[in-house]
Amino acid sequence: MTPGPVRHVPPPAAGAAAPGARAGGPPRGSTALPGLPGLPGLPGLPGLSTPALRRLRHFAPLLPALATVLLLAAPVGTGDVSTSGKVTPADAASAVLVATAVVRALRDRARPLTPAAAAVLGAPAVGFAAAAATSLDPGAGLAGFLRYVQVFVAVPAAVVLLLRDRRDFGVVAGAIVLLALLQGAIGTWQYATGSGASYMGEDVRAVGTFGPSDVMGMATVVAYGLVVAVGYALVPPRPGAPRWLRPAAMCCAALLVVPLAVSFSRGTWIATAAACLVMILLAGRRQAVRVLAALTAVAVVVVGGLGVGSHMISERAASITRVADAPDPSVTDRYTLWAAALGMWREHPATGVGLKRFPAERDGHAGLALSSASDTAGAGQAFAREPLLSPHNMYLLALSEQGLLGCTLLAGGWAALLALGLRRLRTFPRRSGRAPGLAAVGLLLWQCTDFLYADIGGPSTVLTALLLGLAAWWALHPEDGGAR
């Protein structure tokens, strides 16, 4: 066989790809990591591309915030975290969150907060310090100072520093909804199987993993998730956002209504209804008419036509209108504790009785109608008597322990954030993705309303700190919308 002509193949020019190689990448068959040149001996990771690595790198600073949220799914021991000194995994993650924000601010060598933002976020610390310094119990004052700074100053400021844009906000908000769905599923199962906390002689109260000693924990988490989902369901997503986001938010909001109902928490119901109503009105007149009409139709069909709703739920809802005429024992205790808090403030109007001093001062100011403790049982816990250690009203707790100075600085900061958040939401372009702003304003409205019937305490308190940070980020962020 006659050999054919021999072709001369010139050597590759400098900088050109070698034979069998792809331009701009390693040769075929190479095991080098994509996007990491110079490491030909490392095994490849299938499906891990350079854009994926960039996304992971982008969201890495958010990991402490996500851990703070998701670690609340882990069960904790009984007892009030705020008074027993227990540190939960979520509290530890919040400390890492604060440290991460501090390290990042030092590394960037930039002014972390504007003077206005620093004033709004840091002013409550002045009241905390004054109440701790004048307390008759220095040890309790110091412990209270650290806890209050963690919840109302350090964690919110860290969230403001770490969130860079609305996408970061959405990631943290999505983690809150995920936690709410998980806790809500556990709570609904407890109600359906009779394995929840004791309520009216039956173990049907949904408490999630928080247990009967923290009956407000699951209700609070579920309400947070519901408010976030409603915020993202009411307005169209920003350009470039996935199309499934709004339908998914609608489904999550509908699912979370069930565990919220079987939590039997009247204060949470009121706060959620108020926040969602204001959010619906803020979404626009036409949108409000459509949503309210749809909700009315659903309520008529589900409750009226199908008869859905247990006797316990309807009785609990009806009791809201009887809190003044014929209050039940829990409401009587609350009124008595409120009167005790006001009595403490009258004796120490400027700086209060001192942080964490309410339990010690309670009996000297409470009337005879106050119960010695509340009964808890169910959800895997034996019968126990839980002492009444707070007035179940954050404003009165601050007034009694911190006086007029601390209460004004604390509540004034929330009022400033709410005013700034509403102003930014009103001036924000409607077609630029207002869902984060609507969710942030709704969360702050919910918290300010719920604080009329509750105060801090328990593992979910760290989540309260996180949502205050989300609201502060929206209110104090530059007017460019946070899109980078």
N, C-alpha and C positions, 0 to 999 in steps of 0.2 A: 504493500500500500504506500503510495507516494505521499510523503508528508507535505502538508500545506505550508504556505509561507509563514514565516515567523514574524509576529507583530512586536514592535518595540513599545513597551509601556514606560513612559517617562516617570521619574520619581515624583511624588507629590510635592507641590510647592509648599513653601514655609507657611504654616498656619492653616493649610487645607486639611480636610478630614482624610484619614487613612482609609484604604479600601475596606469595605464592609462596615464602616462606621457611619453613624448618623451625625449630621451636622448639629453642633451645639449640644451633644450628649455623649455618653460613653459608648464604646463599641458594643455591637450586639453580642449577647452572651455574657457581658460584664455584670458583676454583682455589686457595682458601686451604688451607693444610695443616691436617688435622684436629688439634684440640687445641692449635693455635697461633693464637689470635685476633689480629687486627690485622695480618696479613700477607696481604692479599688478592691481591697481585700475584705471589706466588711460585707456580710450577707445582706441582700436586698430585703426590703420590707414591701410585700405586695400590697398594692392599693394605696400606698402612702406617697402622695405626690407633693411637689413643692407648694402648691396652693394650700394643701391640707396642713403642711407644716407651718405655713404663715398664719393660718387660722388658729392653730393651737398656740402659736406664739402670741397672737393678738389677745386671746382670751386667758392667757396664763395669769395676769394680774388679778383676774376675777375669781380665781380658784378659792381664796380664803372666804370671799363672800358667798360663793356657792356652797362651800363646806359648812358655813355658819347656818345656812338655810336647811340643807339636806340632813345634817346631823340631828336636827330636831325630830327626825323620824325614828330615832333610836329611843327606846324606853328609858326613863330615868327613875331613880328611887323616889319613894314618897317623901313628902316634905316640901316646904316652901323654900325655893332657892334663895330668894332675897333675904330671908330671915335666918335660915339655917347655915348659911355660909357654904353650901355645896356649889361646886363648879362643874357644870355640865360640859360634855364635849363641844356643844355649840358655843358656850362661853369661851372655851379655849380657842376655838376657831376665830371668834371675834377678836381675841387678843392678837392672833396672827394677822388678822385683817388690818388692825390698827398699826402694827409694826411694819407691815408691807407698805402701807400708805406713807409712813414716816420715812422709811428707807428710800422710797421712790422720790419723795419730795427733796430729800437731801441729795440724791444722785442727780436729779435734774437741775438743781441749783436755781430754781425759779421760785417766785413768790407763790406759795401754794394756794392761798385764798386771798380774795380781795378784802380790803378793810371792812366793807359792809358785810360780807359773808362771815368774816371772822367775828365781827361783833354780834351778829345774830346767833351764830352757833356757840360762841364762847361765853356770852353774857350769863347764862344760867349758872355757870361754874362759880360766879361771884356769890350768888345766893347760897349755893351748896357749901362754899367755904365758910361763909358767915354763920350758917346754921351749925356746921360741924365745930367751929371754934367756940361757940357759945353753949354747946351742949353740956349737960351735967354728966354725961357718960362719954369721955373722950374716945374710948375704944369703939363704941357703937357709932360715934360721930365720924371717925375715920373710915370705918367699914362702909357706912352709908355714903360718905363722900366719894369713895372709889366706885361704888355701884352706880351712883347717880351720874358721875362723870362718864362712866362706861356707856350707859344707856342713852343719855341725852346730849353728850358732847363728843366723846372720842369716836364711837362707832359711826354716828351720822357724818362727822367731818371726814372720816376715812372713806366712807362711801362716796362723798362728794369729790374727794381727791382721786379716787381710783376709776370712777366712771368717766369715759372719754366721749361717748356719743350715745345716741338713742339705741344703737344696736347693743351696747353694753347694758343699758337699762333694760332692754327686752330680755336679755339672757338671765339677769337676776330676777326679773319679774316672772319669767317662765319657770324658774326654779321654785318660786313661791307657789305658783299654781300647781306644780307637780307635787310639792309637799302637801298642799291642801287636798288634792285628789287622793293621795295615799292615806292621809289621816281621815279624810271623809269616808273612804271605802271601809276602813277599819271601824269607824264609828257607826256607819250604817249596818255593818254586820253585827255589831254589838246590839243595836236596837232590834234587828230582825231575829236574833237568836236568844235574846234575853240574857246577854252576857256583859251588859254595860254597867254603869254606876247605878246605884239605887235611886229611884225616883218614885214617889207615891207608892212605896211598898213593892215595886218591881224593879228588876235590874235591867232597865231599858234605856237609860240615858247615855247617849253617845259621848265618849270622852277620848277616843283614840288611844294612843300610847301614853297619854299624860296621866291617866289614872283618876280615881275619884277624888284624890286630894287636890287636884287642879282641874276642876270641872270646866273652867273657862278656857283651858289651853287649846283643845281641839276646836271649839267654837271660834276662837280668835283666829287661828290659822286658816280655817275654812272661810271665814269672812274676808280675810285678806285676799285669798285666792279668788274668791267670787268678785270682789271689787276690781281686782286687776283684770280678770276675764271680761267683765262688763266694759271696762275702759277700752279694751282692744276690740270688743265686739261692736261698739257704738259708732265708730268712725272708720272710714276706709283706711287701709294701711298705706304707708308712705310708698312712693314709687320705688320699684325694685324689690319690695318685700314679697315673700311667697304668698300665692293666692289662697293657700289653705289656712292662713293665719286667722282671718276673721271668722270663717265657719268653725274652726277649732275652738276659738274663744267663746263663741256662742254655745257650743256643746259643753264646754267646761263649766260655763256659768250655770247652765241648766242642771248639770249633774251635781254641782255643789249646793244647790238649793236643798236637796234631800238631807244630807248630814247636818246642814245648818238648822233645819227644822227640828230634827230629832235630838239636837243638843239641848233643847228646852231652855235656852238662854235668852231671856226677854231683852236684856240690855243689848246683846249682840244683834237680835232681830231689829230693834229700833235703830241702832247705828247703821246697820247694813241698808235698811229701807231708806233712811235719810240720805246716806251717801249716794246710793244708786239713783234716787230721784233727782238729786242735784246734778249728777253726771248726765242723766238723760236730758235735763233742761239745758245743760251747757253744750250738749252735742248739736244743738240747733233746733229751731222751732218745728220744721217739718219732720225731722228725725224723731223729735220728742212725741209728736202726735202719732206717728206710726208705731213707735215702740209702746207707748201707753195703751193704744188701742189693742195691740197684739197681746200685751200682758193681761188686759181686762178680759179678752176673749178666752185666753188660756185658763185664767182663774175661774171663769164661769163654767167652762167645760169640765176641767179637771176636778174642781172642788164641788161645784154645784151639781153638774150633770152626772159625774161618775161617783161622787161621794167619797173622793179620796181625802184622807186626813183622819187621824185617830182622835178619839175623845180626849186623850191627854194633851195633844197639840192644841186642839181648839180650846180646851179649858185653860191651858197656859197662856194662850194669846188673849183670851177674854180677861184674864187676871190683870193684864196691863192697865185696863180702865178702872180697876178696883183698888189700885195701890193707895189711893187717898181715902176712899170710903171704908173699905174692909180689907186692909192689908193682911197678907199671910205672915207667918212668923219670920221668914227671911227678910221681908220688907220692913217689918217692925224693928228687927235687929239693925237693918241698914239705917233707918231713921235715927235710932238711938246712937249709933256710931257717928253719924253726921253731927248730931248735937254735941257729942263729946269732942269732936274735932274743933267745932266752933268755940267750945268752952276753953280748950287749950289755947286757941289763937287769941281769945280775949285776954288771957293772962299774960301772954307773951306775943304782943302784936307785931313787933319789929322783925325778929329773927326766929320765932317759934320755940318749941320745946327742945329742938335738936333732932338731927337726922336719926331715924330708927328708934325714936323715943315714944312713938304712939302707943305700942303695947304696954309699956311701963306706966304711962299716964292715963290709960284708958279707964281703969276702974275708978279713979278719982274724979272722973268727969262724966261717966255714963250713968244713966238712970237705971232703975230697978227692972225695966222691961227688957233689958239686954240678956240674951241667953249666955250661958257660960261657954258654950262652944257649939259648933255645927256638927251634925252627924254625917259620916261618910262611910260607904260600903260598896261592895260590888266590884266588877271589872278585875277580879282576881285578888282583891284586897279585903281583909276582914274588917269588921265594924271598928270604926275609930272615931274619936272626938277631935275635931280640928279647932284649935283656938282661933278666936276672931282677932286678928293682929293688925287690921287696917280698916279704914272707914269705907272702903269700896267706892271711893270717889277721889280721883287723882288730884283734883283742884283743892279739895278739903284736906287731903293728906299733905300736900305741899304747904297749904296755909297753916296747918297745925304744927308741922315740923320745921318749916322754914320761914314762917311769918309772911308778912306782906311783901317784904323785899324778895324773898326767893320765889314766892308764888307769882309775883308780877313779872319777874325776869323770865321764868319758865313759860308761863302761859303767853306772855308777850312775844316770846320768840316764835311760838306756834302761830300766833295771830299774824306776825310779820311774814312767816313763810307762806301762810294761806293767802294773804293779800298779794304777795309777789307772784305766787303761782297762778292765781286767778288772773292777774294782770297780764302775765305772759301768755296764758292760754287764750285770752281774749284777743291779743294782738298777733297770735301765731297764725301763719297762713293755713287755711282749712285743707288745702290739698297737699300739704307737706308732711302729713303723718302726725296728727295730734294725739294719737293714742297714748304715748307715754305721759304726756301732760295731763290728760284726762284721768289716767290711772293714778298719777301722783297726787293730784288734787283730791280725787276720791278717797285715797288711802288716808290722807291727812284729815279730811272731813270725818271719815269713819272714826279715826282715833280720837279726835277732839270730842266727838259725840259720845263714844264709848267711855271716855274718861269721866263722864257724868255718873256712871254706874260701876266703874271698875278702876283699878289702879295697877301699878306694876307689881310683879311677883310671879314666881314660877318660871319654868324653862322658856316659855314663849316670849318672855320679856326681851330677850336678845333679838327676836324677830321684830318687835316693836322698834328697837333701836335702828334696825336695818331699814324699815319702811320710812322712818323719819329721815334717814339719809337719802332715800329715793326722792322724797318730797322736797328736801333741801336742794338736791342736785337740780331738779327741774326749776325751782324758784330762783336759784342763785346762779345758774349757768348763763354764759353769754347769750345774747339774743340771736346768734347765728343758727340756733336750733340744734346745735350739737352734732351736726352732720359734717364729717371730715372726709 
